[in-house]
Amino acid sequence: MGLQLKILSGNEAIAYGALEAGLHVATGYPGTPSSEVLGTLARLAPEYGFYAEWSTNEKVALEVAAGAALSGARALVTMKQVGLNVAADALMTLAYLGVVGGLVLVVADDPGPHSSQNEQDTRLFGRFAKVPVLDPATPREAKAMTVFAFDLAERLQLPVILRPTTRVSHVCQEMDVCPAYRPRPVEGFRQDPRWVCMPSLAAQRHVWLNTVQEQVAALLGESPFNFATVAGEAGIIACGVSFNYIREALRLLGQEVSVLKIGTPYPLPEKPVVDFLRRMKRVLVVEELEPVVEDQVVAMAWRHGLRLSIAGKRDGTVPREGEFDVDRVAPIVAAFLGVPYRQIPKTLPPPLPRRGPVLCAGCPHRASFYIFKEAAQGMDVVFTGDIGCYTLGLAPPLEAVHTCLCMGAGIGMAAGIHRVNPGKKCVAFIGDSTFFHAGLPGLINAVYNRAEIVVVVLDNRTTAMTGHQPHPGTGRTATGGETAVVDIASLARACGVTYVREVDPFDTDTALVTASEALRHSGPAVVVMKSPCTKLVKPITRYRVVTERCVGCEECIRKVGCPAFLPGAEGPVIGSDCTGCGLCAAVCPADAIERVTE
């Protein structure tokens, strides 16, 4: 099968690069901006015959991929930058053990951040674990780097990290794709004492890991992802997507400057960098987030006795926070070169009206928050939250999320708040996918230590925020096959919870009774609020406000905050995005909201 011309996003390009490299196993946990990598591979897997799965969390995903790689297979695992925190325990030791087949970790960073709890820089994790990191500047380069990463991992017998950032992951580019899939035969698992990381072995393998770093840097120095153009004694070193901003900034400024493009930030290959520095009198280092490349450049200059000024993040020339673009980079470059820079005035449209974060119309989470707030009237209650759509429950009028830290933390934080605030009742909201990902240890801990908390599992039958990926409670695998359904309520009972109830949040009367019982239960209680995400169901009914009966109390707006409500000349009006959930009708004290069947 010959080459095909496709327009692919960076994430899709990585998936096709893995296909071209002949991968055998693909695993991951969804998280923006990485989700489409495994999503694309899961779509391709049935056609080409490799294995793809959404794992319960990033640690499990890496462990499955590691098992495949120890068996000689080429394996790829995907996650976002905070997901690597979860997988770090496995990665740190796996770097000591090494692998047989190529193992590539696609860890997408989120400078900004656009949809993350922090802006951590995965390149630092590469340095911490002493494994190579590749940083693509474009989708086309991301595809090429993926193939290179598998070859590099097998040659070094080390995991390799590919670190696309949000802009590279989601921008699209035209490229040649070879859909032929030619995996090599897999030898299978062979027993070796090296796979059992006892302390004595770890001490030996640490020496090996340190020794292999020079080989890693030498191989990266031979890669096509680092190259220089020399045009004077003032130079710019740019890493990853920042290289694109530098090129455009120089074009806007009308300047020709020496530029060293870095695509392999750790370990930074010494020869191309030192060759470049020898020809410069001063250098500016531009990279998103932390000074990973800059620190290595400074060390190389010192080791080789090179006298030149190096500007970047350490002296405040380049910011250490936020996503870059041309508008941020151009004035930095102009100041470094000592040339004038005038921001070109842009004709902008009028600003959009400001709108706070809001759950979708008909979202079952809105009903769940409303139910528990109503049930908690007169009680001193803290609502701990978690990572997912339901984090939006923090916004008025719901205001039912008082903490949000990381995946699964709401349960543990509720238990901690309970210990030092005996008079408060703590309710931990957690999503269904998050419950499987990281909620179970916290729940078991609450049972074991008799924490007086209520755990509310918001089961909308999907992993909604990251693109509706399946999870163990949905009965579907990543490739669409049927599988066993892991029942959340049964799982909670198996963990030792004595009060476990499952209820539809839109059955408001029953749900209110259940929530009230749970809040007054002694010991940990679990309530599974089960109703599908509104994006998964086609509405068969809608609601309207009967103006003649409306008394203008605005309880429907004040308590529910559904975006389907619009202001009208004679009172609230329900718009076309109503999904027919009926929560507003249950709230209305004047019975002024009625169902309209389509």
C-alpha positions in Angstrom: 0.0 0.0 0.0 1.5 3.3 -1.1 1.8 6.7 0.6 -1.4 8.6 1.3 -1.6 12.4 1.9 -3.5 13.2 5.0 -4.2 16.2 7.2 -3.6 15.1 10.8 -3.5 16.7 14.2 -0.4 16.2 16.2 -2.0 13.5 18.3 -3.3 11.6 15.2 0.2 12.0 13.6 1.7 10.3 16.7 -0.8 7.4 16.3 0.1 6.9 12.6 3.8 7.1 13.5 3.3 4.3 16.0 1.4 2.3 13.3 4.3 2.9 10.9 6.8 1.8 13.6 4.9 -1.5 13.9 3.6 -1.2 17.5 2.0 -4.3 19.1 0.3 -2.8 22.2 -1.1 0.6 23.0 -2.4 1.7 26.4 -3.4 4.9 28.1 -5.7 6.9 30.3 -7.6 9.8 28.7 -6.5 13.4 29.6 -6.5 16.5 27.5 -4.3 17.3 25.5 -3.3 13.6 24.9 -6.6 11.7 24.5 -6.7 11.6 20.7 -3.5 9.5 20.5 -5.0 6.4 21.9 -8.4 7.3 20.6 -7.0 7.1 17.1 -5.1 3.9 17.8 -8.2 2.3 19.3 -10.0 3.1 16.0 -7.2 1.6 13.9 -6.6 -1.5 16.1 -9.4 -3.7 14.8 -8.3 -3.0 11.2 -4.6 -3.6 11.7 -4.6 -6.2 14.4 -2.6 -4.7 17.3 -4.0 -4.4 20.8 -5.3 -1.1 22.3 -6.9 -0.4 25.7 -8.1 2.4 27.9 -6.6 1.4 31.2 -8.0 2.2 34.7 -5.2 4.7 35.3 -1.8 5.8 34.0 0.2 3.6 36.3 -1.7 0.5 35.2 -1.4 1.7 31.6 2.4 1.9 31.9 2.6 -1.4 33.7 0.7 -3.2 30.9 2.9 -1.5 28.3 6.0 -2.5 30.3 4.9 -6.1 30.4 4.5 -6.1 26.7 7.9 -4.4 26.2 9.6 -7.0 28.5 8.2 -9.6 26.1 9.9 -7.9 23.1 6.8 -6.1 21.8 6.7 -2.4 20.8 4.4 -0.7 23.2 3.1 2.8 23.5 1.4 4.4 26.5 -0.4 7.8 26.5 -1.3 10.3 29.2 -1.2 14.0 30.0 1.5 15.6 32.2 -0.2 15.1 35.5 -0.9 11.5 34.6 2.8 10.9 34.7 2.7 11.7 38.4 0.5 8.6 38.8 2.7 6.5 36.5 6.0 7.8 38.1 6.4 4.9 40.6 6.6 2.4 37.7 8.7 4.6 35.5 11.4 5.4 38.0 12.2 1.7 38.5 11.5 0.6 35.0 14.4 2.9 33.9 16.7 0.8 36.1 15.4 -2.5 34.7 15.3 -1.4 31.1 13.1 -3.1 28.4 13.5 -5.4 25.5 11.0 -4.1 23.0 10.6 -0.4 22.3 8.6 1.4 25.0 7.4 4.9 24.2 5.6 7.2 26.7 3.6 9.9 25.0 3.1 12.5 27.7 1.4 15.6 26.5 2.2 18.8 28.4 -0.4 21.6 28.9 1.3 25.0 29.1 -1.3 27.6 29.9 -2.8 25.6 31.4 -5.8 25.1 29.3 -7.4 22.1 31.1 -5.0 21.0 33.8 -4.3 21.5 37.5 -0.8 22.7 36.9 1.9 23.4 34.2 4.5 20.9 35.1 7.2 20.2 32.6 7.6 16.5 31.6 11.2 17.2 30.5 12.1 17.5 34.2 10.6 14.0 34.7 12.8 12.7 32.0 15.9 14.1 33.8 14.6 12.7 37.1 14.1 9.2 35.6 17.2 9.5 33.4 15.3 8.6 30.2 15.4 10.4 26.9 12.8 13.1 26.0 11.9 14.2 22.5 10.0 17.5 22.0 8.3 17.9 18.6 7.7 21.3 17.0 5.0 20.2 14.5 2.7 17.3 13.9 4.8 16.2 11.0 7.9 16.1 13.3 5.8 14.3 16.0 5.1 11.5 13.6 8.8 11.2 12.6 9.8 11.4 16.3 7.5 8.5 17.2 9.2 6.2 14.7 12.6 7.4 15.9 11.5 6.9 19.6 10.7 3.2 19.1 14.1 2.6 17.4 15.9 4.6 20.1 14.1 2.7 22.9 15.1 -0.7 21.5 18.7 0.3 20.8 19.1 1.7 24.4 16.8 -0.8 26.1 15.3 2.3 27.8 11.8 3.8 27.9 11.6 7.0 25.8 9.3 10.0 26.4 7.7 11.9 23.6 6.5 15.3 24.9 4.0 17.1 22.6 2.5 20.2 24.0 -1.1 21.4 23.6 -0.4 23.4 20.5 1.4 20.5 18.7 -1.2 18.0 19.9 -4.1 19.9 18.5 -2.9 21.8 15.4 -3.2 20.0 12.0 -0.7 19.6 9.2 -0.5 17.9 5.9 1.8 14.9 5.7 2.5 11.6 3.9 1.2 8.6 5.7 2.1 5.0 4.9 -0.9 2.9 6.2 1.1 -0.4 5.8 1.5 -2.2 9.1 4.5 -4.4 9.3 5.1 -5.5 12.9 8.1 -7.7 13.5 7.6 -11.1 15.3 7.6 -11.0 19.1 10.0 -13.3 20.9 7.8 -13.6 24.0 8.7 -13.2 27.7 12.0 -14.8 28.8 12.8 -15.1 32.5 15.7 -13.0 33.7 16.8 -12.0 37.2 17.0 -8.5 35.9 13.2 -8.2 35.9 13.0 -8.5 39.7 14.2 -5.2 41.1 15.7 -6.2 44.5 17.8 -3.5 46.2 21.1 -5.2 45.3 20.1 -5.3 41.6 18.9 -1.7 41.8 22.3 -0.5 43.0 23.9 -2.3 40.0 21.4 -1.1 37.5 21.8 2.5 38.7 25.4 2.4 37.7 24.3 1.1 34.2 21.7 3.8 33.9 24.2 6.6 34.7 26.8 5.1 32.3 24.3 4.9 29.4 23.5 8.6 29.5 26.5 9.5 27.3 25.4 6.9 24.7 21.9 8.4 24.8 23.2 12.0 24.2 25.4 10.7 21.4 22.5 9.0 19.6 20.3 12.1 20.1 23.1 14.2 18.6 22.9 12.2 15.4 19.1 12.7 15.1 17.6 15.0 12.4 15.6 16.9 15.1 18.5 19.2 16.1 19.9 21.6 13.4 21.4 25.0 13.2 21.4 27.9 10.8 24.2 30.4 11.3 23.9 34.1 10.4 26.0 36.1 12.8 27.3 36.0 16.4 24.0 36.5 18.2 22.1 33.2 18.4 18.8 31.8 19.6 18.3 28.3 20.9 14.7 27.2 20.6 13.1 24.0 21.9 10.0 22.2 20.5 7.1 24.4 19.4 9.0 27.5 20.4 11.1 27.1 17.3 8.0 28.0 15.2 7.4 31.2 17.2 11.0 32.2 16.8 10.9 31.8 13.1 7.8 33.9 12.8 9.1 36.5 15.2 12.3 36.9 13.2 10.2 37.3 10.0 8.1 40.0 11.6 11.2 41.8 12.8 12.9 41.4 9.5 16.0 39.9 11.1 18.3 37.1 10.1 19.8 35.5 13.2 21.6 32.3 14.0 19.2 29.7 15.3 19.7 26.3 16.9 16.6 24.2 16.8 16.4 21.5 19.6 14.1 18.6 19.4 15.8 16.3 21.9 15.9 18.4 25.1 17.1 15.7 27.5 19.8 14.6 27.6 20.9 17.6 25.5 23.4 16.4 22.8 26.7 18.1 23.5 28.3 18.3 20.0 25.7 20.4 18.1 25.2 22.7 21.1 28.9 23.3 21.7 29.6 23.8 18.0 26.9 26.4 17.9 28.0 28.2 21.1 31.6 28.4 19.9 30.4 30.6 17.0 28.3 32.9 19.2 29.0 35.9 21.5 25.6 35.8 23.1 22.7 33.4 23.1 19.0 33.5 24.0 17.3 30.3 25.0 13.6 30.1 24.4 11.5 27.1 25.6 8.1 26.7 27.2 7.9 26.3 31.0 11.1 25.3 32.8 14.8 26.1 31.9 15.6 22.5 31.0 17.6 23.2 27.9 19.0 26.5 29.3 20.5 24.9 32.3 22.2 22.2 30.2 23.5 24.9 27.8 25.0 26.9 30.7 26.7 23.7 32.0 28.1 22.9 28.6 29.5 26.5 28.2 31.1 26.3 31.6 32.6 22.9 31.0 34.2 24.0 27.7 35.4 27.3 29.0 33.2 29.3 26.5 32.9 33.0 27.4 29.5 34.2 26.1 26.3 35.6 27.7 23.3 33.3 27.9 19.9 34.9 28.4 16.7 33.0 29.1 14.6 32.2 32.1 17.3 32.3 34.8 17.8 36.1 34.2 14.1 36.9 33.7 14.4 37.5 30.0 12.0 34.7 29.2 9.0 33.9 31.4 8.8 30.5 33.1 5.0 30.3 33.1 2.3 30.0 30.5 2.0 29.0 26.8 4.1 30.9 24.3 2.9 32.5 21.0 4.4 34.9 18.6 3.0 37.9 20.4 4.8 36.8 23.6 8.1 35.8 21.9 8.5 38.7 19.4 9.2 41.5 22.0 11.6 39.2 23.8 13.6 38.6 20.6 13.5 42.3 19.7 14.9 43.3 23.1 17.6 40.6 22.8 18.6 41.9 19.3 18.3 45.5 20.3 15.9 46.3 17.5 12.6 48.3 17.7 9.4 46.3 18.0 6.0 47.8 17.4 3.0 45.7 18.1 0.9 45.7 14.9 -2.6 47.0 15.8 -5.2 44.3 15.3 -8.8 44.9 14.5 -10.6 42.9 17.0 -14.3 42.0 17.2 -16.2 43.2 20.3 -15.4 41.1 23.3 -17.6 38.2 24.0 -19.9 38.4 27.0 -18.3 37.0 30.1 -19.7 33.7 31.3 -18.5 31.6 34.2 -17.9 27.9 33.9 -21.2 26.0 33.7 -22.4 22.4 33.4 -24.3 21.5 30.2 -28.0 21.8 30.0 -29.5 18.6 31.4 -26.3 17.4 33.0 -27.1 14.9 35.7 -24.3 16.3 37.9 -26.4 19.5 38.3 -29.2 17.5 39.8 -26.9 15.6 42.1 -25.4 18.8 43.5 -28.8 20.3 43.9 -30.1 17.2 45.8 -27.2 17.1 48.3 -27.3 20.9 48.9 -31.1 20.6 49.6 -30.6 17.6 51.8 -27.8 19.4 53.7 -29.9 22.4 54.6 -29.3 23.3 58.3 -26.1 21.1 58.4 -22.5 22.2 58.5 -21.3 20.5 55.3 -18.0 20.6 53.3 -18.2 19.4 49.7 -14.9 18.0 48.4 -14.6 17.7 44.7 -12.4 15.9 42.1 -11.2 16.0 38.5 -13.8 16.0 35.8 -16.9 17.8 34.4 -18.3 18.0 37.9 -15.5 20.3 39.0 -17.8 22.9 37.4 -20.1 22.4 40.4 -17.9 25.1 42.2 -19.7 27.9 40.2 -22.9 29.7 41.4 -25.6 28.9 42.0 -24.5 25.3 42.8 -21.4 26.2 44.8 -21.0 22.5 45.8 -17.3 22.0 45.3 -15.1 23.4 48.0 -11.8 21.6 47.2 -10.3 20.0 44.1 -6.7 18.7 44.1 -6.0 15.7 41.9 -7.6 12.5 40.7 -9.3 10.7 43.6 -8.2 13.2 46.2 -11.7 14.3 47.2 -12.3 11.1 49.3 -9.0 11.4 51.2 -9.4 15.1 51.7 -13.0 14.6 53.1 -11.6 12.1 55.6 -8.8 14.6 56.6 -11.3 17.5 57.0 -13.5 15.3 59.1 -10.7 14.4 61.5 -10.0 18.0 62.5 -13.6 19.4 62.1 -15.7 17.0 64.1 -18.8 19.1 63.7 -18.8 19.1 60.0 -20.2 16.5 57.6 -18.0 15.9 54.6 -19.4 14.9 51.2 -16.9 13.8 48.5 -18.1 14.0 44.9 -16.2 11.8 42.5 -16.9 10.7 38.9 -17.4 7.1 37.7 -14.1 6.9 35.7 -12.2 8.7 38.4 -13.6 6.3 41.0 -12.0 3.4 39.1 -8.9 5.5 38.5 -8.0 6.6 42.0 -11.1 6.5 44.2 -10.9 3.0 45.5 -7.8 3.3 47.8 -9.4 6.4 49.5 -12.7 4.6 50.0 -11.0 1.5 51.5 -9.0 3.9 53.8 -12.2 5.5 54.9 -13.8 2.2 55.7 -10.7 0.9 57.5 -10.4 4.1 59.6 -14.1 4.7 60.1 -14.3 8.1 58.5 -17.7 9.8 58.9 -18.0 10.8 55.2 -20.4 10.4 52.3 -18.9 9.5 49.0 -21.2 10.4 46.0 -20.2 8.7 42.8 -21.5 10.7 39.9 -22.0 7.9 37.4 -22.8 9.4 34.0 -21.7 6.2 32.2 -18.7 7.7 30.5 -15.4 9.6 30.8 -17.2 12.8 29.6 -14.7 15.7 30.0 -12.0 14.1 27.9 -14.2 12.9 25.0 -16.5 10.2 26.2 -14.0 7.3 26.4 -15.3 4.1 28.0 -14.2 2.8 31.4 -14.7 -0.4 33.4 -18.3 0.5 34.3 -19.5 1.0 30.8 -19.3 -2.6 29.4 -17.3 -1.4 26.4 -13.6 -1.6 25.6 -11.5 1.0 23.8 -12.1 -0.7 20.5 -15.8 -1.0 21.0 -16.0 -4.6 22.1 -18.4 -5.8 24.8 -16.9 -6.7 28.2 -17.9 -7.3 31.8 -19.4 -4.3 33.6 -17.8 -3.6 36.9 -20.6 -2.4 39.2 -19.7 0.5 41.4 -22.3 -0.2 44.1 -21.2 -3.8 44.4 -17.6 -2.7 44.5 -18.4 -0.3 47.3 -20.1 -3.1 49.3 -17.1 -5.3 48.7 -14.9 -2.6 50.2 -16.9 -2.9 53.4 -19.3 0.1 53.1 -22.6 -0.8 54.8 -24.7 2.0 53.5 -24.7 1.9 49.7 -27.5 3.2 47.5 -27.9 3.7 43.8 -30.4 6.3 42.7 -31.3 8.4 39.6 -30.6 12.1 40.4 -33.6 13.1 38.3 -35.9 11.1 40.6 -35.7 14.0 43.0 -38.0 12.8 45.7 -36.2 9.4 46.0 -32.8 11.0 45.7 -33.6 13.6 48.4 -34.6 10.8 50.8 -31.4 8.8 50.0 -29.2 11.9 50.4 -30.7 12.7 53.7 -30.2 9.2 55.0 -26.6 9.1 53.8 -25.8 12.4 55.6 -27.2 11.0 58.8 -25.6 7.6 58.5 -22.8 6.7 61.0 -19.7 5.7 59.2 -18.8 5.9 55.5 -21.7 6.0 53.1 -21.7 5.7 49.3 -24.4 7.0 47.0 -24.2 6.2 43.3 -26.0 8.9 41.4 -26.6 7.1 38.1 -27.8 8.8 34.9 -26.1 9.0 31.5 -24.3 12.1 30.3 -26.7 14.3 28.4 -24.5 14.1 25.3 -25.1 10.3 25.1 -28.9 10.5 24.9 -31.3 12.1 22.4 -33.9 14.1 24.2 -37.5 13.0 23.7 -39.1 15.7 25.8 -38.5 19.3 26.6 -39.9 21.8 29.0 -41.4 25.2 28.8 -42.4 28.0 31.3 -46.1 28.6 31.5 -46.1 32.4 31.8 -49.6 32.6 33.3 -48.6 30.4 36.3 -45.1 31.8 36.8 -44.8 34.0 39.9 -41.4 35.4 39.1 -39.6 33.9 42.1 -36.8 32.7 39.9 -36.2 29.6 42.0 -35.5 27.7 38.7 -32.6 30.0 38.0 -31.4 30.7 41.5 -31.2 27.0 42.5 -30.5 25.2 39.3 -28.5 27.6 37.1 -29.2 25.6 33.9 -27.9 27.4 30.7 -31.1 26.5 28.9 -32.8 29.3 30.8 -33.0 32.6 29.0 -34.4 36.0 30.1 -37.7 36.8 28.5 -40.0 39.9 28.4 -42.5 38.2 30.8 -40.1 36.0 32.8 -37.7 33.1 32.2 -37.8 31.3 28.9 -36.4 27.8 28.3 -34.3 27.7 25.1 -33.8 25.0 22.5 -30.9 23.4 24.2 -33.2 22.0 26.9 -32.7 18.2 27.1 -35.9 17.4 29.1 -34.2 16.4 32.3 -37.1 18.0 34.3 -35.0 19.3 37.3 -36.4 22.8 36.8 -39.9 21.5 37.0 -39.1 19.6 40.2 -37.7 22.8 41.7 -40.5 25.2 40.6 -42.8 26.0 43.6 -45.6 27.3 41.4 -45.8 24.3 39.1 -45.2 26.7 36.2 -42.9 24.5 34.2 -44.5 21.8 32.1 -43.3 19.0 29.8 -43.5 19.3 26.0 -43.3 16.0 24.1 -41.6 16.2 20.7 
